């Protein structure tokens, strides 16, 4: 138990040291998009799918209970079982998120793709489609960033090979981004 906590703390320290500027870049991208009346689309697999849903909920509902703010448009592409299963069956799982980005994404929107390896084919294809649509892209990645590192405008690469510690850092980063976006858009000046 102690080792897990200590390793998690170390990964988060390294993440702050390596990723703070890119996290700030992601905040700037989202703030601009929301100010322009655009939306955020999120996707991931497994635990990262749950993180996509969690972060979307924080934007739609709120993170800070000190701020009474309007909802922000964020959609997790991981929640519609009919679209996920039809897309997987008819087009292949690697296109299941790209197809949704094609349908729902517009120029100026943002895609947040989450993949601990940086190489999940369906996240890579979603990022490629987002670029075709003129969307900004943010990646929550791990390891060395994989293929995703070159596909996302703001690739936030957690410097670890441990999936659980990467996921722990991803949700922390998600909370930080939501908090900073909320404060930038809605805190009294």
Residue frames as qw, qx, qy, qz and C-alpha x, y, z in Angstrom:
[[0.000, 0.887, 0.462, 0.000, 0.00, 0.00, 0.00],
 [0.304, -0.806, 0.105, 0.497, 2.75, 2.43, 0.98],
 [0.435, -0.151, 0.592, 0.661, 4.68, 1.66, -2.22],
 [0.253, 0.616, 0.650, 0.366, 1.64, 2.34, -4.37],
 [0.112, -0.950, -0.242, 0.164, 1.06, 5.72, -2.71],
 [0.399, -0.658, 0.305, 0.561, 4.73, 6.66, -2.99],
 [0.417, 0.095, 0.666, 0.611, 4.93, 5.64, -6.66],
 [0.150, 0.782, 0.569, 0.203, 1.72, 7.54, -7.43],
 [0.223, -0.913, -0.055, 0.337, 3.05, 10.66, -5.71],
 [0.443, -0.410, 0.484, 0.634, 6.33, 10.39, -7.64],
 [0.352, 0.396, 0.681, 0.505, 4.51, 10.05, -10.98],
 [0.018, 0.913, 0.405, 0.036, 2.40, 13.11, -10.16],
 [0.342, -0.775, 0.170, 0.504, 5.53, 15.11, -9.25],
 [0.422, -0.122, 0.628, 0.643, 7.18, 14.10, -12.53],
 [0.248, 0.646, 0.658, 0.297, 3.98, 14.89, -14.41],
 [0.093, -0.950, -0.183, 0.235, 3.87, 18.40, -12.95],
 [0.384, -0.617, 0.382, 0.571, 7.53, 18.96, -13.80],
 [0.338, -0.011, 0.732, 0.591, 7.18, 17.68, -17.38],
 [0.112, 0.513, 0.771, 0.360, 3.63, 18.67, -18.29],
 [0.062, -0.648, -0.414, 0.636, 2.69, 21.97, -16.61],
 [0.072, 0.389, -0.291, -0.871, 3.19, 24.09, -19.78],
 [0.176, -0.109, -0.824, -0.527, 1.17, 21.66, -21.91],
 [0.121, -0.555, -0.784, 0.250, -1.61, 21.56, -19.30],
 [0.012, 0.592, 0.149, -0.792, -1.72, 25.38, -19.45],
 [0.116, 0.183, -0.609, -0.763, -1.89, 25.13, -23.24],
 [0.143, -0.348, -0.908, -0.183, -4.84, 22.72, -22.96],
 [0.052, -0.630, -0.545, 0.551, -6.62, 25.16, -20.62],
 [0.060, 0.468, -0.191, -0.861, -6.09, 27.98, -23.13],
 [0.127, -0.039, -0.811, -0.570, -7.45, 25.83, -25.97],
 [0.143, -0.500, -0.853, 0.049, -10.59, 24.93, -24.00],
 [0.042, -0.603, -0.332, 0.724, -11.20, 28.46, -22.74],
 [0.109, 0.307, -0.411, -0.851, -11.04, 29.84, -26.28],
 [0.171, -0.184, -0.882, -0.399, -13.35, 27.13, -27.59],
 [0.135, -0.582, -0.753, 0.276, -15.95, 27.60, -24.86],
 [0.012, -0.541, -0.105, 0.834, -15.80, 31.41, -25.25],
 [0.177, 0.213, -0.570, -0.774, -16.49, 30.91, -28.96],
 [0.736, 0.089, 0.174, -0.648, -19.59, 28.83, -28.16],
 [0.607, 0.322, -0.701, -0.190, -17.97, 25.54, -29.17],
 [0.884, -0.359, 0.084, -0.287, -17.98, 22.14, -27.47],
 [0.118, -0.557, 0.820, -0.059, -15.66, 19.48, -26.09],
 [0.931, 0.068, -0.252, -0.255, -15.79, 15.85, -27.25],
 [0.299, -0.606, 0.716, -0.175, -14.00, 13.22, -25.13],
 [0.937, 0.123, -0.249, -0.213, -13.05, 9.59, -25.76],
 [0.088, -0.559, 0.803, -0.186, -11.03, 6.77, -24.23],
 [0.738, -0.002, -0.642, -0.206, -11.11, 2.99, -23.65],
 [0.654, -0.235, -0.652, 0.303, -11.75, 1.08, -20.41],
 [0.411, -0.593, -0.374, 0.583, -10.72, 3.18, -17.42],
 [0.179, -0.146, 0.208, 0.951, -9.99, 6.03, -19.82],
 [0.195, -0.472, -0.641, -0.572, -13.59, 5.81, -21.06],
 [0.440, -0.696, -0.534, 0.193, -14.71, 6.29, -17.47],
 [0.372, -0.400, -0.059, 0.836, -12.31, 9.24, -17.18],
 [0.039, 0.216, 0.472, 0.854, -13.80, 10.77, -20.36],
 [0.350, -0.638, -0.618, -0.298, -17.27, 10.50, -18.82],
 [0.506, -0.590, -0.379, 0.502, -16.05, 11.85, -15.48],
 [0.284, -0.215, 0.108, 0.928, -14.40, 14.91, -17.03],
 [0.103, -0.394, -0.562, -0.720, -17.41, 15.58, -19.28],
 [0.422, -0.686, -0.593, -0.008, -19.65, 15.53, -16.20],
 [0.436, -0.480, -0.217, 0.730, -17.41, 18.03, -14.41],
 [0.107, 0.009, 0.306, 0.946, -17.73, 20.46, -17.33],
 [0.275, -0.478, -0.626, -0.551, -21.49, 20.02, -17.73],
 [0.533, -0.694, -0.481, 0.053, -22.35, 20.12, -14.02],
 [0.016, -0.903, 0.281, -0.324, -19.41, 21.86, -12.28],
 [0.695, 0.087, -0.559, 0.443, -16.30, 21.04, -10.29],
 [0.176, 0.081, -0.447, 0.873, -16.14, 24.01, -7.92],
 [0.210, -0.666, -0.716, 0.005, -19.17, 24.41, -5.69],
 [0.226, -0.546, -0.189, 0.784, -18.03, 27.97, -4.99],
 [0.066, 0.199, -0.414, -0.886, -18.91, 28.99, -8.55],
 [0.532, 0.510, 0.588, -0.332, -22.48, 29.26, -9.73],
 [0.017, 0.438, -0.552, -0.709, -21.89, 28.92, -13.45],
 [0.785, 0.346, -0.062, -0.510, -23.72, 27.83, -16.58],
 [0.893, -0.013, 0.437, 0.110, -23.16, 24.35, -17.99],
 [0.065, 0.647, -0.581, -0.489, -20.32, 23.90, -20.47],
 [0.880, 0.319, -0.065, -0.346, -20.94, 21.69, -23.53],
 [0.046, -0.507, 0.860, 0.035, -18.94, 18.47, -23.13],
 [0.906, 0.112, -0.051, -0.404, -19.90, 15.10, -24.60],
 [0.415, -0.401, 0.814, 0.066, -18.28, 11.76, -23.77],
 [0.607, 0.351, -0.502, -0.507, -18.29, 9.64, -26.93],
 [0.170, 0.208, -0.951, 0.150, -18.11, 6.52, -24.76],
 [0.339, 0.063, 0.646, -0.681, -21.71, 6.41, -23.52],
 [0.706, 0.294, -0.040, -0.643, -24.03, 5.53, -26.42],
 [0.564, -0.178, 0.805, 0.038, -24.09, 1.73, -26.55],
 [0.720, 0.564, 0.393, -0.098, -26.05, 1.65, -29.81],
 [0.380, 0.882, -0.272, -0.065, -23.49, 3.84, -31.60],
 [0.264, -0.638, 0.723, 0.014, -20.56, 1.99, -30.02],
 [0.647, -0.008, 0.763, -0.010, -21.83, -1.46, -30.95],
 [0.679, 0.679, 0.269, -0.080, -23.13, -0.55, -34.42],
 [0.222, 0.892, -0.383, -0.087, -19.91, 1.27, -35.22],
 [0.381, -0.495, 0.780, 0.034, -17.78, -1.60, -33.96],
 [0.701, 0.215, 0.678, -0.048, -19.83, -4.17, -35.84],
 [0.614, 0.735, 0.288, -0.017, -20.26, -2.29, -39.12],
 [0.331, 0.908, -0.223, 0.131, -17.08, -0.21, -39.38],
 [0.754, 0.117, -0.441, 0.472, -14.62, -1.75, -36.91],
 [0.529, -0.730, -0.313, 0.299, -13.70, -0.64, -33.43],
 [0.511, -0.154, 0.074, 0.843, -10.86, 1.53, -34.66],
 [0.039, 0.346, 0.358, 0.866, -13.41, 3.90, -36.28],
 [0.285, -0.641, -0.711, 0.048, -16.01, 4.01, -33.50],
 [0.244, -0.702, -0.236, 0.626, -14.88, 7.41, -32.13],
 [0.183, -0.163, 0.428, 0.870, -13.77, 8.88, -35.48],
 [0.051, -0.470, -0.747, -0.467, -17.27, 8.32, -36.84],
 [0.260, -0.788, -0.512, 0.223, -18.77, 10.21, -33.90],
 [0.288, -0.518, 0.090, 0.800, -16.26, 13.04, -34.33],
 [0.120, 0.133, 0.628, 0.757, -17.24, 13.17, -37.99],
 [0.166, -0.632, -0.708, -0.269, -20.92, 13.42, -37.05],
 [0.378, -0.824, -0.389, 0.163, -20.71, 15.77, -34.06],
 [0.516, -0.440, 0.056, 0.733, -17.47, 17.73, -34.38],
 [0.357, 0.891, 0.224, 0.166, -17.25, 21.15, -35.96],
 [0.514, 0.455, -0.176, 0.705, -14.43, 23.55, -36.64],
 [0.140, -0.613, 0.267, -0.731, -13.39, 25.21, -33.39],
 [0.871, -0.424, -0.045, -0.244, -14.57, 22.33, -31.20],
 [0.061, -0.641, 0.745, -0.174, -12.04, 20.40, -29.10],
 [0.915, -0.043, -0.386, -0.107, -11.35, 16.67, -28.94],
 [0.322, -0.636, 0.648, -0.268, -9.83, 15.26, -25.75],
 [0.878, 0.144, -0.441, -0.116, -8.49, 11.77, -26.44],
 [0.505, -0.633, 0.532, -0.248, -7.30, 9.63, -23.54],
 [0.942, 0.195, -0.272, 0.009, -4.93, 6.69, -24.11],
 [0.650, -0.695, 0.286, 0.108, -2.41, 5.43, -21.55],
 [0.790, -0.019, 0.408, 0.458, -0.22, 3.95, -24.29],
 [0.071, 0.658, -0.232, -0.713, -0.60, 6.83, -26.73],
 [0.032, 0.236, -0.820, -0.521, -1.25, 4.23, -29.41],
 [0.452, 0.355, 0.758, -0.310, -4.93, 3.18, -29.15],
 [0.234, 0.177, 0.667, 0.685, -6.03, 2.92, -32.80],
 [0.020, -0.748, -0.636, -0.190, -9.52, 4.30, -32.16],
 [0.265, -0.837, -0.136, 0.460, -8.14, 7.35, -30.33],
 [0.353, -0.285, 0.468, 0.758, -5.56, 7.93, -33.08],
 [0.158, 0.412, 0.716, 0.541, -8.28, 7.77, -35.75],
 [0.127, -0.859, -0.482, 0.118, -10.50, 10.15, -33.74],
 [0.313, -0.687, 0.105, 0.648, -7.62, 12.66, -33.55],
 [0.291, -0.010, 0.623, 0.726, -7.03, 12.37, -37.29],
 [0.041, 0.656, 0.685, 0.315, -10.72, 13.02, -37.98],
 [0.236, -0.846, -0.292, 0.379, -10.75, 15.96, -35.56],
 [0.313, -0.438, 0.324, 0.778, -7.88, 17.53, -37.48],
 [0.178, 0.291, 0.715, 0.610, -9.77, 17.05, -40.75],
 [0.123, -0.782, -0.601, -0.111, -12.75, 18.83, -39.18],
 [0.171, 0.644, -0.097, 0.739, -10.64, 21.80, -38.03],
 [0.681, -0.698, -0.168, -0.141, -10.91, 20.92, -34.35],
 [0.020, -0.713, 0.618, -0.331, -8.25, 21.48, -31.71],
 [0.888, -0.094, -0.450, -0.032, -6.92, 18.31, -30.11],
 [0.294, -0.668, 0.563, -0.389, -5.73, 17.52, -26.60],
 [0.810, 0.058, -0.583, -0.034, -4.26, 14.14, -25.64],
 [0.588, -0.612, 0.460, -0.262, -3.94, 12.59, -22.21],
 [0.806, 0.378, -0.455, 0.006, -1.17, 10.10, -22.94],
 [0.735, -0.601, 0.315, 0.019, 1.37, 7.92, -21.10],
 [0.874, 0.017, 0.261, 0.409, 4.68, 6.17, -21.64],
 [0.388, -0.214, 0.280, 0.852, 6.54, 8.13, -24.34],
 [0.338, 0.480, 0.048, -0.808, 3.34, 9.50, -25.88],
 [0.587, 0.250, 0.757, 0.142, 3.25, 6.92, -28.67],
 [0.290, 0.398, 0.572, 0.656, 1.76, 7.89, -32.02],
 [0.121, -0.862, -0.491, -0.025, -0.56, 10.28, -30.27],
 [0.437, -0.580, -0.036, 0.686, 2.25, 12.61, -29.26],
 [0.203, -0.118, 0.429, 0.872, 2.52, 13.97, -32.81],
 [0.044, -0.485, -0.737, -0.469, -1.25, 14.03, -33.47],
 [0.278, -0.806, -0.503, 0.143, -2.47, 16.19, -30.60],
 [0.170, 0.824, -0.035, 0.540, -2.03, 19.97, -30.46],
 [0.305, -0.668, 0.478, -0.481, -1.52, 19.64, -26.69],
 [0.821, -0.003, -0.571, 0.005, -0.08, 16.18, -25.93],
 [0.436, -0.674, 0.423, -0.421, 0.03, 15.78, -22.13],
 [0.779, 0.201, -0.591, 0.048, 2.35, 12.80, -21.66],
 [0.698, -0.646, 0.235, -0.203, 2.47, 11.31, -18.16],
 [0.353, 0.623, -0.695, 0.069, 6.07, 10.06, -17.77],
 [0.545, -0.269, 0.731, -0.312, 5.32, 6.53, -16.56],
 [0.367, 0.132, -0.837, -0.384, 4.84, 3.01, -17.91],
 [0.034, 0.202, 0.893, -0.400, 2.46, 2.02, -15.07],
 [0.149, -0.466, -0.638, -0.595, -1.10, 2.07, -16.42],
 [0.387, -0.716, -0.570, 0.116, -2.69, 2.64, -13.02],
 [0.370, -0.532, -0.113, 0.753, -0.37, 5.54, -12.19],
 [0.103, 0.108, 0.460, 0.875, -0.92, 7.05, -15.64],
 [0.250, -0.598, -0.660, -0.379, -4.69, 6.85, -15.09],
 [0.428, -0.674, -0.420, 0.432, -4.36, 8.38, -11.62],
 [0.276, -0.320, 0.125, 0.897, -2.41, 11.27, -13.11],
 [0.012, 0.325, 0.616, 0.718, -4.91, 11.65, -15.98],
 [0.287, -0.738, -0.597, -0.128, -7.86, 12.21, -13.66],
 [0.411, -0.613, -0.178, 0.651, -5.79, 14.66, -11.59],
 [0.210, -0.073, 0.382, 0.897, -4.91, 16.55, -14.79],
 [0.105, -0.535, -0.688, -0.479, -8.58, 16.50, -15.78],
 [0.356, -0.773, -0.473, 0.229, -9.60, 18.05, -12.46],
 [0.372, -0.446, 0.058, 0.812, -6.88, 20.69, -12.75],
 [0.116, 0.164, 0.537, 0.819, -7.98, 21.63, -16.26],
 [0.209, -0.684, -0.645, -0.267, -11.66, 21.86, -15.29],
 [0.409, -0.710, -0.324, 0.473, -10.78, 23.97, -12.24],
 [0.304, -0.327, 0.211, 0.869, -8.62, 26.38, -14.27],
 [0.017, 0.355, 0.635, 0.686, -11.19, 26.64, -17.08],
 [0.288, -0.750, -0.595, -0.013, -13.94, 27.39, -14.55],
 [0.391, -0.653, -0.155, 0.630, -11.86, 30.03, -12.78],
 [0.257, -0.100, 0.393, 0.877, -10.78, 31.65, -16.05],
 [0.080, -0.416, -0.654, -0.627, -14.30, 31.82, -17.45],
 [0.427, -0.663, -0.521, -0.327, -16.41, 32.45, -14.36],
 [0.532, -0.427, -0.423, 0.597, -14.45, 33.61, -11.28],
 [0.020, -0.975, -0.210, 0.064, -15.16, 37.20, -10.27],
 [0.640, 0.377, -0.047, 0.667, -12.45, 39.45, -11.56]]
